Amino acid sequence: MHEFTFKNNQLYCENIRVSEIAKKVPTPFYLYSYKTLIDHYRKIKTAFREIKPLICFSVKSNSNLAVLRALVKNGAGLDIVSGGELYRARLAGADPKKIVYAGVGKKSDEIKDAIKFGILFFNVESEEELGEIQKAAASLNKKVNVAIRINPDVIPRTHAYITTGKGGTKFGLDFETVHKIFNWRWRYPNINIRGVHIHIGSQILDAAPFEKAIKKVLDFLKEYKIEIDYLNIGGGLGIIYSIENAQTANNFAKSVLPLLKKSGFKIIMEPGRFISGNSGILVTRVVYTKMTPRKKFLIVDSAMSDLIRPSLYEAYHKIIPVVVKEDSSETSETVDVVGPICESGDFLGKSRFLPRMVKGDLLAVMGAGAYGFTMSSNYNARPRAAEVLVIKNKFYVVRRPETYSDLVRGETIPSVLK
């Protein structure tokens, strides 16, 4: 599943002890395994090899340049949602014909930049956006490919905040509006509407919602005899954080491949968490222990500003010691693992049964490779963490830890206040 394993009571990332990295990189830091990252990309590629899909890694899940470059170098495309992610894709050396651009709020300058770069598709989220793309393409005298994002009104069993294919959310277009757009293609002379796109949510553990969404879209296309070349089925495959019974790439393929093969379309996929989630951990250090009449707290040097998922989604991340002490089985206790931020919601894990930890001990927050650093912030004026990538026997600091000067970069005090 991943390359974070214990050897002689020490947590290793591939062939390097995590505790050794922590001697040279200040905590907290994100730590990624190259092998895990690439293995999970290849699992999807292998499972769907019959139809040879374009696999576009979801940049929003982990946008570090080294991570993106590793995947691009191994053949992946990229799924982007902003001008900043397009900028990162370019720096990572992505092939523009393997880039798809989603997002409900693309600005005109972002659209023009993407057209100039020559991306494969815009995934269009609204009629006004389609008009804006037409305007931009005409001004550049270009013909642009788009896919219309359909909201299939399917409810996946996941957190409400990451449900995106249900009616009433801001994402995609209803079937009636999509039908109208295809009928009015002539209104967009600089646009080729070559595909449709669906993305129903994230951290989805079974294939049923995907099957339902794909079938609804294929039935719609058949009923109205809509001609396209591409079907983009999005991403959303869940991973194991705790006791989830997440589907494997092979099981997912067995469920949806019959539909996809029968469709005859070229297939695009946009996995993110499935590839990057278990490839990363957050390494943090105990700053204090605190006993109260009701519970014991481990106060660590990472916080909701580093990993917001537990606070935002009440998400569970397994937390383990980086070094297992000999008496750990005898001294284990139930604790809350919390950060230093001035919010009661600042926690990484509640009621965790852990070996007794003392000031200076290291903990690893598992499954932090997706939506970890990318959702981090400088709340409470906290510098963001370093990011480290391990490739076999060597580690690379692929983002240095921020400094206090980074916190105020770009800020000025007006002369009237001096």
RAGI-V698204 format. One record per pair of residues at least 4 apart in sequence whose ideal C-beta (glycine too) atoms are under 7 Angstrom apart, sorted by the first residue. I is the first residue (numbers start at 0). J is the second residue. If there is no record, write none. Layout:
# RAGI-V698204
i/j
I/J
I/J
This chain:
# RAGI-V698204
i/j
0/277
1/32
1/35
1/277
1/278
2/12
2/13
2/32
2/34
2/35
3/10
3/12
3/32
3/280
3/365
4/11
5/9
5/10
5/323
6/11
8/322
8/323
9/16
9/18
9/322
10/17
10/321
10/363
11/15
11/16
11/17
12/17
12/30
12/32
12/389
13/32
13/34
13/389
13/391
14/391
14/392
15/19
15/20
15/389
15/392
15/394
17/21
17/30
17/282
17/321
17/363
18/321
18/322
18/361
20/24
20/30
20/387
20/394
21/26
21/282
21/361
24/28
24/385
24/387
24/396
25/385
25/400
26/282
26/283
26/284
26/300
27/281
27/282
27/283
27/300
27/301
27/305
27/384
28/282
28/384
28/385
28/386
28/387
28/400
29/279
29/281
29/367
29/371
29/372
29/384
29/386
29/387
30/279
30/280
30/282
30/387
30/389
31/36
31/66
31/278
31/279
31/368
31/386
31/387
31/388
31/389
32/36
32/278
32/389
33/37
33/69
33/388
33/389
33/390
34/38
35/39
35/277
35/278
36/40
36/66
36/69
36/70
36/274
36/275
36/278
37/41
37/69
37/73
38/42
39/273
39/274
39/278
40/44
40/54
40/70
40/73
40/75
40/274
41/45
42/46
42/248
43/47
43/54
43/248
43/268
43/270
43/273
44/48
44/54
46/248
46/249
46/251
46/252
47/52
47/252
47/256
49/256
49/260
50/256
50/259
50/260
50/266
52/266
52/267
52/268
53/76
53/97
53/267
54/75
54/76
54/268
54/270
55/76
55/77
55/78
55/97
55/99
55/267
55/268
55/269
56/70
56/75
56/77
56/78
56/270
56/271
56/274
57/78
57/234
57/269
57/270
57/271
58/62
58/67
58/77
58/78
58/79
58/84
58/87
58/88
59/80
59/271
59/373
60/271
60/272
60/275
60/369
60/370
60/373
61/66
61/275
61/368
61/369
61/373
62/67
62/84
62/87
62/373
63/67
63/372
63/386
63/397
63/398
64/68
64/87
64/90
64/91
65/69
65/388
65/395
65/397
66/70
66/275
67/71
67/77
67/87
67/88
67/91
68/72
68/91
68/92
69/73
70/75
71/75
71/91
71/92
71/93
76/94
76/97
76/98
77/88
77/93
77/97
77/98
78/99
78/101
78/269
79/84
79/85
79/88
79/98
79/100
80/84
80/101
80/102
81/102
81/109
82/86
82/109
82/112
83/87
84/88
85/89
85/112
85/113
85/116
86/90
87/91
88/93
88/98
89/93
89/116
93/97
93/98
95/116
95/117
95/118
96/117
96/119
97/119
98/118
98/119
99/119
99/120
99/122
99/231
99/267
100/113
100/118
100/120
100/121
100/122
101/122
101/148
103/124
103/125
103/169
103/170
105/109
105/110
105/128
107/111
107/131
107/135
108/112
109/113
110/114
110/131
110/132
110/135
111/115
111/135
111/139
112/116
113/118
114/135
114/136
114/139
114/141
114/143
115/139
119/144
120/144
120/145
120/146
120/194
121/132
121/143
121/145
122/146
122/148
122/196
122/231
123/128
123/129
123/132
123/145
123/146
123/147
123/148
124/128
124/148
124/170
124/171
125/172
126/130
126/176
126/180
127/131
128/132
129/133
129/180
129/187
130/134
131/135
132/136
132/143
132/145
132/190
133/137
133/187
133/189
133/190
134/138
135/139
136/141
136/142
136/143
136/189
136/190
137/189
141/189
142/189
142/191
143/189
143/190
143/191
144/191
144/193
145/190
145/192
146/193
146/194
146/195
146/196
146/229
146/231
147/172
147/177
147/180
147/192
147/195
147/196
148/170
148/171
148/172
148/196
149/171
149/172
149/174
149/177
149/195
149/197
149/216
150/164
150/166
150/168
150/170
150/171
150/172
150/173
151/164
151/197
151/199
151/212
151/215
151/216
152/165
152/166
153/164
153/165
153/199
153/208
153/211
153/212
154/162
154/165
155/162
155/164
155/199
155/200
155/203
155/208
156/204
157/161
157/162
157/200
157/201
157/202
157/203
158/202
158/312
160/312
161/200
161/201
161/202
162/168
162/200
163/168
163/170
163/198
163/199
163/200
164/197
164/198
164/199
164/200
164/212
172/176
172/177
174/178
174/219
175/179
176/180
177/181
178/182
178/223
179/183
181/192
181/225
184/192
193/227
193/228
193/229
194/227
194/228
194/229
194/230
194/231
195/216
195/227
195/230
196/231
196/233
197/212
197/216
197/232
197/233
198/233
198/234
198/235
198/269
199/208
199/209
199/212
199/233
199/235
200/235
201/235
201/272
202/237
202/272
203/208
203/235
203/236
203/237
204/237
204/243
204/244
204/245
204/246
205/246
206/210
206/246
206/250
206/251
206/254
206/255
207/211
208/212
209/213
209/232
209/255
210/214
210/254
210/255
210/258
211/215
212/216
213/217
213/232
213/255
213/258
214/218
214/258
215/219
216/220
217/221
217/258
217/262
218/222
219/223
220/225
220/227
227/264
228/264
228/265
229/264
229/265
229/267
230/262
230/264
230/266
231/267
231/269
232/266
232/268
233/269
234/268
234/269
234/270
234/271
236/251
236/270
236/272
236/273
237/243
237/245
238/245
238/272
238/273
238/276
238/277
238/366
239/243
239/245
240/314
240/315
240/316
240/317
240/366
241/315
241/317
246/250
246/251
247/251
248/252
249/253
250/254
251/255
252/256
255/259
256/260
257/261
258/262
259/266
270/274
271/275
271/369
272/276
272/369
275/279
275/368
275/369
276/366
276/368
276/369
277/366
277/368
278/368
279/367
279/368
279/371
280/363
280/364
280/365
280/367
281/301
281/305
281/306
281/364
281/367
281/371
282/321
282/361
282/363
283/299
283/300
283/301
283/362
283/364
284/299
284/300
284/359
284/361
285/297
285/299
285/356
285/357
285/358
285/359
285/360
285/362
286/298
286/299
286/300
286/339
286/358
287/298
287/358
288/295
288/297
288/356
288/357
288/358
289/295
289/296
289/298
290/295
294/335
295/332
295/334
296/334
296/335
296/337
297/334
297/336
297/356
298/337
298/339
299/336
299/338
299/347
299/362
301/305
301/306
301/338
301/347
302/338
302/339
302/340
302/345
302/381
303/307
303/310
303/338
303/340
303/342
303/344
303/345
304/340
304/375
304/376
304/377
304/378
304/379
304/381
305/375
305/384
306/347
306/364
306/367
306/371
307/311
307/374
308/312
308/314
308/316
308/370
309/313
309/314
309/316
309/346
309/347
309/348
310/344
310/345
310/346
316/347
316/348
316/364
316/365
316/366
316/367
317/365
317/366
318/336
318/347
318/348
318/351
318/353
318/362
318/364
319/362
319/363
319/365
320/353
320/354
320/356
320/360
320/362
321/361
321/362
321/363
322/361
323/327
323/354
324/354
326/330
327/331
327/354
330/354
330/355
331/352
331/353
331/354
331/355
332/353
332/355
333/350
333/351
333/352
334/351
334/353
335/346
335/349
335/350
336/346
336/347
336/348
336/351
336/362
337/345
337/346
338/345
338/347
340/345
340/378
340/379
341/379
347/364
356/360
367/371
370/374
372/384
372/386
375/383
375/384
377/381
377/383
377/406
380/406
382/400
382/401
382/402
382/403
382/405
382/406
383/401
384/400
385/396
385/398
385/399
385/400
386/397
386/398
387/394
387/395
387/396
387/397
388/394
388/395
388/397
389/394
401/405
404/408
412/416
412/417
